[in-house]
Amino acid sequence: MEEKIINIGPYHPLQEEPELFKLYCDGEIVKNIDWVTGYNHRGIERISESKTFDEVFFLVERVCGICSTSHPFAFANCIEEIGRIELPDRAKYIRSIIGELERIHSHLLWVGLAGHFLGYNTVFMWAWKYREPVLDLFEMITGNRNSYAMFRIGGNRRDIENDKIPRMRKVLDMIKRKTDLIKGAIMDDPVIHARTKGVGVIPKEAIIDYGALGPTARASGVDIDVRRDDPYAAYPLVDWKVIVEEEGDVFAKAKVRILEMYESISIIEQCLEGLKKEPEGTHYVPVKNIPAGVGMGHAEAPRGEVFHFAITDGSKSPIRHKIRAPSYQNIPTFKVSGVGQTISDTTIALAAVDPCYCCTERMGFAYDYKTGRKTLNGKDLIELSQRKTDEIRNKLNK
């Protein structure tokens, strides 16, 4: 049969953000996949260089809406390495609580979407319903249900008062019971088993070759987690375990995320006990300036390792800021998980790594796809955008 190309994207119901995947198909079987990026570039790394260190926290929170505290976490670790800043234990506990609440809400969001993509909307409704109390906790602690504006150099902008702990524990107990419900619905359902077991398998060797991260890697037997391998915040102060499965299929990825929610609840409960032992108000240390230096900071986001690199010169802003999100590593594994599958199974494998495209976008130039010749560089693109803005402004002013 003649090879056909099926485009998923750049705008598609499966994707919440623009990205293009070209499936080269022989009938229903996918023979190859091309990935086209560059639809959503926002220039955050460049903007960062014009902001103060304190302002950068608000900027990088907006790299990703779902894991909006993972980037501030990594950036804080990066700058605090340059400044050799040691946090009080209370600040460490608070940071880990925020990070693990985010992991729970992100995994619940993924589980719900996975159920929706499979046509199992009961799981979708359950997961998103029980995600709401997690967002309510965020609102109680930070004032926001997303983009929490919680971190600062030297600690946190807000404390978690001890009188909030009983309410938080009550919500966590409820979330644990509801996670039992979701786990039973997924682990014991023969239809979900039929649609996910043996589908989108990524062998351990391919994970290592692609440098995949997070649940995508752990579902294929790769035992990595930044929280344990390069401890930060309160993770070395509490007991928890890294969840690893061996099968590497879509079902294993779901299992890893569900079991990780139990670990996150346990970490938060231990951190709340830790808060009781630390005096209130010690949620940060004052920091007057950041010296010249080079720093690297990372954090274990719900999708895997977030990496931030910065160079400072003693001023109030970074002079270079580089960001790498886990989806940048995980998305190319579709070359392994999708090729050889049917079209319907490839789309499930596509969603199984929980791709975040706004985290991933990188664009340095535009090129002619037929000849491969560069047509516009980064500076040209900025000038083109500015001219277009001026044209629109002039039309509106007439």
N, C-alpha and C positions, 0 to 999 in steps of 0.2 A: 504493500500500500504506500501511497505518497505520504511523506512526512508532513504533518500539520503543526502549525504553531497556535497555541492557545495562550492568550495573555491574561494573567491575573494582575490587575492593576493597570495604570497607577491608581485608579479609583475603583474599589471593589468592596462588596459587602463584608468580605472576610477580613478586610484590613481597615483599621481605624485611622490610618495615615497613608499618604501616597507613596507607593513603591511599585515597581514593575517586575514581575516574574514572567519570563517567557518559557512555556513548556513546549518542548519539541516532542510530538507524540506520533506513535505508530498505532493507529486505532485508539484504544483506551490506555495504552501503556506509555508512560513517560520515558523517553530515551535520553533526554538531556534538559538542563535548566540553565537559563541565563538570568542574571540579576542586574537590573538597571537602577542605580541610585542617583540622588542629586535633585530630588523634587522639593526638598523641605529644608534646605540649608539656611541657617539663621545667623551664622557668624559669631557664635557665643564666645569662642576662644579669643577672637579679636576684640570684642566688646569688653571682655574681662580686663584687658590691659588699660582701659580708660576708666576703670572703677577702683574705688578703694577696696582694701581687703574686706571690710565689713559689707560693702555693697555687693561684692562678688557672691556672697552667700545667697542673697536674694536672686541674683542672676542664675546661678547654676541650679537652684531649685527648679527652675523652669526649663532645664534641659529635658526633663521627663515629668509628666504629670502624675504617673502612677508611683514611681519610686523617687519622689521629689526630695527625700531626705538622704538618699544614697550619695548623691553628688556633693552636697554640703558636708557629709561625713568624710568622704575621701579628700575633699579640699581642706577641711579642718586638719585632718591627719597630716596632709602635705605641709601646710604652713606651720603647724606646731612642730613638725620635725625641723624645719629651718630655724625656728625660734627656740628650739630645745625647751618646749613648754610642757610641764607635767601637770596633769589635771587632778583636782581632788576626786576622791572616790565617788562622792555624790554626783559630780558631773558625769563620771563614767557610767554610773548606773542609769542616769536619765537618758544619756545618749543611746545606750543599748535598748532601753525600753522603747524609745521612739523607733529605732531601727527594726525591732522585732514586731512591733505593732504594724509597721509598714509591710513587713514580710507576710504577715497574716492577711492583711487586706489585699495585697497583690496576688497572693496565691488563691484566695477566695475568688477574686475577680477572674483569674485564669481558669479555675475550675468551672465557674459559671459559664464563661465563654466556650470552653471545651464542650460542656453539655449542650449548649446551644448549637454549636457547629455539627454535633452528632445527632441533632434532633431530639435530645433528651432535655426538654425544657423544664422538667421538674427540678433537676439538679441546678439549672440556670437560676430559677426563681429562688430556690433554697439558698444557694451560695451568695447571691447578691442581697437577699434579705438579711442574712446573718453577718454580712460585711458591714451593714449599717451601724450596729453597735460599736464596731471598731472605729469607724469614722466619728461616732459620737464621743468616744474616748479621746480621740485627737482634738476634737473641738473643746472638750473640757480642759485638757492639759495645755493646749497651745492657742486656742481661740480660732483655729482653722481646721477644716475637714481635709484640706490638702494644701500643699505648699506651706509648711508649718512655721517657717521663720523661727526655728528653735535654736539653731546652732550659732555660735560665734567663736572667734579665736579665744581659747582659754576656757571653753566650757559651753554653757547654754544661756540663752536670753531669759529664760524663765525657770523657776523651780517647780518641782512637783511636791506640793505640800502634803505632809503626812496624813492630813485628814481626808485626802482624796483616795488613799490606798484601799479602804474597805469597799468603796464603790467600784474601783478598778478590779479588785479581786472577784467581786460578784459578777461583773461582766465577763471576766476571763473564764469563770466556772461555766457560765452559760455558753460561751463560744466553744469550750471543750466538749460540752454535751452535743452541741449542734454539729461539731466536726465529726463526732462519732456517727451521727445520722448520715452525713454526706459520705463518710468513708464506707459505711455499710451499703449505701445506694450505688457506689461506684465499684467497690471491690467484689460485690456479690452478684452483679448484674450480668447475665450471660450475653446480652446484646452489646454492652460496652466492651466486654472481653472480645467478642467477635470482631468489633470495629477497631480495636486498639492493640490487641496482642499480636506481635509479629509484624506490625505496621510501622514503617518509618524507622527501621532499626539502624542505629549508628554504632558500629563496632568500636570497642575500646581503642584500637589502634588508630582509627579515623579521628576519634575525639582528640587524641594526642597530636596527630598530624595537623589538624585544623586549629588546635589551641582552644577548643571549646571550653565553656565555663559554666559554673553554677549547676542547677538541676539537670541541664542538658548533659553535662559531663558526669555528674554523680549517678545518673540513671544508666550510664554505660560502664559502671564499675571503676570510674576514675575518682579516687578518694581525695578531693581537694576542697578546701574551704578557707578563705582568708581569715575568718574569725578565729580559726584554730591554728593555721599555718603561720600567720604573722599577727599575733594577737594584738588587739587594740580595744579601747573603751573598757567595758566591764566583762568582756568575754573570758579572760583568764581568771576572773574572780568567781565564776559560777560553773556548775557542772552541766554538761550537755553533750550530745553526740552528733556526729555528721551522718546523715542518712545516705546510704549508698545502695543502689540496686545494680544488677548485672545484665539484665536483658537488653537494655538500650532501645526499647520500642516506646511507642506513645503511652502504653499502659504504665511502663516503668517511670516515665516522666511524671505522670499523674500521681503515682504512688509516692514518689519522692516528695512532691510538693505537699501532699496531704499529711504525710508523716512529719515533715518539717514544721507544719503548723503546731503540732504537739510540742516539739522541741522549743519553738518560739514562745509558746504559752509558759512552759517551764522556766525558760530564761527570764521572762518578765516577772514571774512570781518570785524568783530568787532575787531579782534586782529590787523588787518592792520591799522584800525583807532587808536587803542591804540599805535601802534608804532610811529605814527605821533606826539604824545604828549610826547614821551620819547626821550632824547638826544641819538644820534647815538654813538656807542662805549660802551654803558653800557649793553652789552649783556652777561657779566659775572663778577664775583668778584674773585680776586685771592685767592687761597687756598693753604697754604703751607704744611699742614699735616692733617691727620685724626687721632683722638684720639682712644684709646681702647674703645670698646663698642659693643653693639648689635643693629642692625637696621633692620627694615622691610620696604620695599617700594613696592608699586604696581601702576599699570597704567591700564587704560581701553584700551586694544588692540582691533583691529577690531573683534576678536573672543570672547573677554571677558577679565576678569581680569588676568593680568600677575603679578606674585608675586615673589619678590626676598628677600631673607634673608641672612644677612652677619654678621660675627663676625670679629672684628678687634682687633689688639693688640698694636696699635701705630706705626707699621711698614708701609711700602709702599704697602702692599698687604693684601687682606683678608685672614684670616686663615681658614675660612669656608664660603662657598657660596652655597646656595640652591636656585633652580629655580623651579617654578611651572607655566606651561603655561596653558591656558584655555582649550585646546583640551584634556588635561589629565582628566579634569572633564566632558567634553562634549561627548567624544567618547563613554563611557559606556552607554549613554542613548539609544544606538541602541537596547539594550535589551528591551526597551519599544517601540520605534518608528518602529523597524523592524519586531519584532515578530508578527505574525498574518497577515502580508502583503504578497502580491505576490512577487516573486523574483524581478521583474522589479521595483516595488514600493519600495522594501527594498533598492535597490541600490540608488534610489533618496533620500530616508531618510538618507542614509549613507553620501551622499554628502551635505545634507542640513545644517549640523552643521559646514560646512567648516573646516573639520579636517586637522590639520597640524601634521604630524607624526614625523618630525624631532624635533619639539618642545616637543614632548611627551615622547620620548624614555627614558627609565630607565632600567638599567640592572646591577644587583649585582652579579649574578652567572648564570652558565649554569646547566641544570638538564636533567636527563633522563626522557622524557615525559611519558614513559611506567610505570616506577617505582616511579617517583617523587623524586628520590634520587639526591642530589647535586653532580655534577661531577667536576665543576671548579668554583672557586670564582673569584672576581675581580682581585686579584693579579695574579692568575694563567693565566687568560685571557691576561693580559698585557705581562707576560713572554712568553706565547705561540705566541703572535703577534711579539714580539721582535725576537724570535728564527726564525720565518718564514721570517722576514725581513732580518736577517743575512744570511739565506740560499739563498735567492734570490740574495743578494748582492755578495755572494761568487760565485754563478753561473755566474753572469755578469762579474765578475773580471777575470774569467778563460779564 
